[in-house]
Amino acid sequence: MPRSTPTARPQPGQSKGQGHLRIIAGEWRSRRLAVPDGEGLRPTPDRVRETLFNWLAPYIEGARVLDAFSGSGALVLEALSRGAEDAVALDSNPAAIANLKNNLEILRCPRGQILQTDALRYLQGPAKQQFDVVFLDPPFHQDLLADTCNLLEQNQWLHEKAWVYTESETAPSTLQLPGNWRLHREKKTGQVYYALWQRG
């Protein structure tokens, strides 16, 4: 879900300007972590994350994960909780990066590399490693998704049978993604389409 999705109402005693995300399952199941209020920092809703990780259940343990537009970090934290081997999270927002680093410290998790950088700029370079699972939840109406997917493919950032999750404001069938990606699952909630692709 784009990080502009409304987050839950503050709980009693919660400071104004701060929200929370809840890890659904795995090592840190039901842990609640702070998310500073601000555009681009709101977590993907629980129901969408639960659907996504049900789709990925056979593949997430031991996976190398990339979250290219990490925002609150909800997706990458869920992946690490469920047994991903390691993860790289990218975001250009310094508040998002600082918050995600702090949450990993709270969880005592050394398996996340958190980088303040523009995703397209990062992926334009030669691949530093290859990923098994990639999360792509870019800001809408900026034409970022197709370019990001094409850079992942062209610059060899993906393992042979990698899984790529996308969120978009238009139907998956309209996205101009690499021709060797197969649409595995798709759903729509509100005005948002989310889909899982496999590289083939």
LUMGU-444508 format. One record per residue (C-alpha): residue number from 1; chain; x, y, z. Coordinates in Angstrom, 3 decimals. Example, Ala and Ser with C-alpha at 12.3 -4.5 7.8 and 13.67 -1.06 7.14 Angstrom:
<1 'A' <12.300 -4.500 7.800>>
<2 'A' <13.670 -1.060 7.140>>
//
This chain:
<1 'A' <0.000 0.000 0.000>>
<2 'A' <1.479 3.429 -0.736>>
<3 'A' <2.773 4.860 2.481>>
<4 'A' <0.147 7.610 2.314>>
<5 'A' <-2.452 5.055 3.409>>
<6 'A' <-4.011 6.171 6.697>>
<7 'A' <-2.571 4.516 9.749>>
<8 'A' <-4.462 3.459 12.834>>
<9 'A' <-5.666 6.093 15.292>>
<10 'A' <-3.208 6.876 18.078>>
<11 'A' <-3.691 4.808 21.191>>
<12 'A' <-4.135 6.389 24.623>>
<13 'A' <-0.787 7.686 25.798>>
<14 'A' <0.668 7.671 22.294>>
<15 'A' <2.276 10.966 21.365>>
<16 'A' <0.702 13.045 18.635>>
<17 'A' <2.523 12.734 15.324>>
<18 'A' <3.508 9.117 15.865>>
<19 'A' <1.876 5.911 14.706>>
<20 'A' <2.661 2.243 15.076>>
<21 'A' <3.001 -0.838 12.951>>
<22 'A' <2.355 -4.365 14.134>>
<23 'A' <4.411 -7.326 12.986>>
<24 'A' <1.927 -10.057 12.123>>
<25 'A' <3.880 -13.307 12.408>>
<26 'A' <7.245 -14.933 12.926>>
<27 'A' <9.993 -14.238 15.459>>
<28 'A' <8.580 -10.840 16.438>>
<29 'A' <4.908 -11.717 16.150>>
<30 'A' <2.559 -9.037 17.561>>
<31 'A' <5.424 -6.628 18.318>>
<32 'A' <4.375 -3.008 17.864>>
<33 'A' <6.949 -0.522 16.642>>
<34 'A' <6.833 3.250 16.322>>
<35 'A' <6.396 4.960 12.969>>
<36 'A' <6.765 8.750 12.844>>
<37 'A' <3.846 10.542 11.239>>
<38 'A' <4.541 11.968 7.826>>
<39 'A' <3.920 11.441 4.139>>
<40 'A' <5.512 8.216 2.972>>
<41 'A' <5.872 6.675 6.430>>
<42 'A' <2.575 4.856 6.984>>
<43 'A' <2.610 1.067 7.028>>
<44 'A' <0.987 -1.228 4.520>>
<45 'A' <-2.266 -2.350 6.219>>
<46 'A' <-2.215 -5.615 8.150>>
<47 'A' <-4.715 -7.327 5.865>>
<48 'A' <-2.627 -6.609 2.755>>
<49 'A' <0.600 -7.746 4.422>>
<50 'A' <-1.091 -10.907 5.637>>
<51 'A' <-2.271 -11.724 2.101>>
<52 'A' <1.148 -10.997 0.624>>
<53 'A' <3.019 -13.148 3.117>>
<54 'A' <0.523 -15.973 2.679>>
<55 'A' <1.461 -15.876 -1.007>>
<56 'A' <5.178 -15.834 -0.131>>
<57 'A' <5.015 -18.369 2.715>>
<58 'A' <6.920 -21.153 0.874>>
<59 'A' <9.657 -18.785 -0.285>>
<60 'A' <10.427 -16.200 2.405>>
<61 'A' <12.490 -18.284 4.835>>
<62 'A' <16.159 -17.979 3.934>>
<63 'A' <15.449 -15.429 1.197>>
<64 'A' <17.535 -12.396 0.361>>
<65 'A' <15.122 -9.466 0.286>>
<66 'A' <15.096 -5.981 -1.221>>
<67 'A' <12.556 -3.310 -0.265>>
<68 'A' <13.220 -0.508 -2.746>>
<69 'A' <10.764 2.063 -1.314>>
<70 'A' <10.733 0.984 2.312>>
<71 'A' <8.817 3.858 3.951>>
<72 'A' <7.804 2.605 7.399>>
<73 'A' <9.725 -0.629 6.860>>
<74 'A' <6.629 -2.758 7.521>>
<75 'A' <7.310 -5.149 4.642>>
<76 'A' <11.007 -5.657 5.273>>
<77 'A' <10.474 -6.094 9.030>>
<78 'A' <7.749 -8.674 8.377>>
<79 'A' <10.073 -10.540 6.009>>
<80 'A' <12.906 -10.612 8.562>>
<81 'A' <10.511 -11.723 11.293>>
<82 'A' <9.431 -14.624 9.087>>
<83 'A' <12.951 -15.879 8.513>>
<84 'A' <14.442 -13.975 5.575>>
<85 'A' <18.205 -14.450 5.614>>
<86 'A' <18.956 -10.767 5.134>>
<87 'A' <17.439 -7.633 3.656>>
<88 'A' <18.316 -4.332 2.033>>
<89 'A' <15.901 -1.436 2.528>>
<90 'A' <16.130 1.763 0.478>>
<91 'A' <14.421 5.091 1.037>>
<92 'A' <15.284 8.714 0.284>>
<93 'A' <13.465 10.023 3.373>>
<94 'A' <15.919 10.521 6.278>>
<95 'A' <13.147 10.176 8.898>>
<96 'A' <12.143 6.810 7.425>>
<97 'A' <15.725 5.577 7.435>>
<98 'A' <16.405 6.712 10.998>>
<99 'A' <13.196 5.114 12.238>>
<100 'A' <13.842 1.786 10.524>>
<101 'A' <17.407 1.632 11.829>>
<102 'A' <16.109 2.320 15.326>>
<103 'A' <13.475 -0.412 15.045>>
<104 'A' <16.080 -2.952 13.946>>
<105 'A' <18.174 -1.990 16.965>>
<106 'A' <15.157 -2.479 19.228>>
<107 'A' <14.659 -5.925 17.712>>
<108 'A' <18.398 -6.667 17.976>>
<109 'A' <18.423 -7.695 14.335>>
<110 'A' <21.745 -7.410 12.456>>
<111 'A' <20.342 -8.818 9.204>>
<112 'A' <19.055 -5.553 7.713>>
<113 'A' <21.087 -3.080 5.641>>
<114 'A' <19.296 0.283 5.631>>
<115 'A' <20.376 2.830 3.025>>
<116 'A' <19.248 6.414 2.507>>
<117 'A' <19.246 6.612 -1.265>>
<118 'A' <17.052 6.994 -4.314>>
<119 'A' <15.995 3.528 -5.510>>
<120 'A' <16.414 4.257 -9.222>>
<121 'A' <19.882 5.679 -8.709>>
<122 'A' <20.891 2.672 -6.603>>
<123 'A' <19.589 0.138 -9.135>>
<124 'A' <21.232 1.882 -12.104>>
<125 'A' <24.568 0.554 -10.898>>
<126 'A' <25.868 -2.974 -11.336>>
<127 'A' <24.257 -5.507 -9.009>>
<128 'A' <26.010 -5.782 -5.652>>
<129 'A' <24.040 -8.952 -4.938>>
<130 'A' <21.019 -10.826 -6.269>>
<131 'A' <17.675 -10.977 -4.503>>
<132 'A' <15.086 -13.728 -4.110>>
<133 'A' <12.204 -11.451 -3.063>>
<134 'A' <11.684 -7.769 -3.933>>
<135 'A' <9.019 -5.387 -2.599>>
<136 'A' <8.062 -2.447 -4.839>>
<137 'A' <5.633 0.019 -3.308>>
<138 'A' <6.658 3.333 -4.912>>
<139 'A' <4.779 6.625 -4.543>>
<140 'A' <1.905 6.677 -7.008>>
<141 'A' <1.541 8.956 -10.050>>
<142 'A' <5.304 9.346 -10.491>>
<143 'A' <5.859 6.601 -13.117>>
<144 'A' <8.458 4.871 -10.959>>
<145 'A' <7.312 1.262 -11.070>>
<146 'A' <8.115 0.257 -14.654>>
<147 'A' <11.540 1.936 -14.563>>
<148 'A' <12.404 0.221 -11.285>>
<149 'A' <11.366 -3.203 -12.591>>
<150 'A' <13.325 -2.766 -15.800>>
<151 'A' <16.468 -1.762 -13.900>>
<152 'A' <16.145 -4.835 -11.659>>
<153 'A' <16.032 -7.020 -14.753>>
<154 'A' <18.580 -5.240 -16.933>>
<155 'A' <21.250 -4.911 -14.250>>
<156 'A' <20.864 -8.492 -12.982>>
<157 'A' <19.655 -7.766 -9.446>>
<158 'A' <17.351 -10.797 -9.411>>
<159 'A' <17.887 -14.503 -8.933>>
<160 'A' <16.615 -16.708 -11.718>>
<161 'A' <13.225 -17.442 -10.088>>
<162 'A' <12.894 -14.280 -7.996>>
<163 'A' <9.528 -13.069 -6.692>>
<164 'A' <8.556 -9.398 -7.086>>
<165 'A' <5.652 -7.768 -5.244>>
<166 'A' <4.149 -4.599 -6.742>>
<167 'A' <1.556 -2.067 -5.687>>
<168 'A' <0.083 0.256 -8.286>>
<169 'A' <-2.779 2.595 -9.016>>
<170 'A' <-3.523 0.752 -12.281>>
<171 'A' <-4.292 -2.886 -13.019>>
<172 'A' <-1.303 -5.260 -13.248>>
<173 'A' <-2.210 -6.063 -16.860>>
<174 'A' <-1.495 -2.428 -17.818>>
<175 'A' <1.996 -2.314 -16.293>>
<176 'A' <4.905 -2.368 -18.722>>
<177 'A' <7.055 -4.856 -16.828>>
<178 'A' <9.767 -7.161 -18.174>>
<179 'A' <8.370 -9.720 -20.591>>
<180 'A' <9.837 -12.690 -18.729>>
<181 'A' <7.887 -11.894 -15.520>>
<182 'A' <4.790 -14.022 -14.943>>
<183 'A' <1.839 -12.687 -12.948>>
<184 'A' <1.294 -15.177 -10.107>>
<185 'A' <-1.374 -13.531 -7.926>>
<186 'A' <-3.249 -10.228 -7.871>>
<187 'A' <-5.864 -8.491 -5.731>>
<188 'A' <-7.418 -5.057 -5.392>>
<189 'A' <-8.294 -3.195 -2.224>>
<190 'A' <-9.918 0.197 -2.584>>
<191 'A' <-8.181 1.904 -5.480>>
<192 'A' <-4.924 -0.028 -5.079>>
<193 'A' <-3.842 -3.092 -7.035>>
<194 'A' <-1.281 -5.405 -5.526>>
<195 'A' <0.335 -8.315 -7.301>>
<196 'A' <3.039 -10.952 -7.046>>
<197 'A' <5.203 -11.743 -10.060>>
<198 'A' <7.758 -14.472 -10.677>>
<199 'A' <10.748 -14.052 -12.885>>
<200 'A' <10.947 -16.845 -15.405>>
//
